[in-house]
Amino acid sequence: MAERSLRGMSIGAKSLESDDNVDFAARTDVAYLCPKGHRTILPFAEGAEIPDQWECRCGEVAHREGEQDQEADEISKPTRTHWDMLLERRSMDELKTLLDKRLEMHHDGWIPDYE
């Protein structure tokens, strides 16, 4: 019975194809640097959109290498907060009056009807 068994390679264990005449997609290596100093190099396809940020293995947000230099050169406006926008619409006296009115309504137990 042993003479009749099939001999050869196990199925799926090895491929009979070779890498000859195979053209791989063009790649671009992009380096990311996190605040802790970890450097990660990732390959991207040439036509792919490359993200500005990447999550580092330590959990921090890594930025593309050399990008901090560009950000430092740009003149950026300070971020406008909600308080800044509120002060553009109302004066401090108006805000104090409005606050006193709302606190009085709160103490009186006034509940707005939103229906």
N, C-alpha and C positions, 0 to 999 in steps of 0.2 A: 504494500500500500504506500509506503514511503517513496517508492520509485515514481509513483504517478502524481505526486504533489508538485504544484507549480513553484518554481524558484524565481527569485528576482527581487526587485525593490518593493518596499511596502508602498501602498498607494498614498500619494500626497506627501511623502516624506521628502522627496527631492524633485526639483523641476528639471525637465530636460531642455528647457529653453536657455539661451545664453543672452548676455547683454550686448552682443554684437549688433551694430546698426541701430542702436537705440539712442534717440536724441532726447535728452532731459530738458525740461523747461528752464529757461534762463532765470537765474536767481540773483537776489541782492541781499547781502548781509547787513542787518541793521543792529547797532549796539544800543542797549538801554542801560542806564545807570541809576540805581536807587540811592536814597539819602544815606543808607548805611554803607555804601561803597560797593555793593554787589554789581557786577557787570554781566549782562546777559546778551548774547549774540544770537539773533534769530534770522533764519533765511525766509525771505518773502519772494514771491514770483515778481518779475519785473513790472508787470502791469497792475499789480495789486495796490490797493490803497493802504498805506503804511500808517498805523496808529501812532499818535504822539506820546501815548502813555501805555505802559504794560505793567501788569501786576508781577512784582518780584516774588521769588520763592520765599522770602521772609514775610510777605504780606504787605509790604510798603508799595507805594506807587512809584514805578521807575519811569523816568523821562528819557527821550532819545538823547544820546550822547551829543554834546555840543549845542543842544537847544537852549540851555540856560543862558548861554552867552548871548544868543539872539534876543531872548526875552529881556535881558538886562539893558540892551541897547534901545529897545523900544520905549518911548515915553508913553506911560499909561495914565489914564485918569483915575482918580480915587473912586472907589465904589460908592455909589449913592445908596444910603440905607433908607429904610422906611421913615425914620425920624427926619432925615434930611428932606425928603419929599414932602413930609407933613409941614415942616417949617417953611417950605416954599409957598404953601397954600394959606397958612394961618400964622398969626403972630402969637407970641407967648401969652399975651393977655387973653386973646380969644381961646387959647387952649386951656388956660386956667379956669376961665368961666365955664367952658364946656365940661371940664372935669368936675367942677363943683356941682353943676347941674346933674350930671350922671351919678355922682355919689349920693346926692339927695334923693334921686329916684330909686337908687338901690336900697337906701335906708328905709324909704317909705314902703318898700315891698312891691314896687311897680313891676309887672311882668309884661313884656311886649306881646302883642297878639300877632303872630306870624301867619295866620290862616288866610 
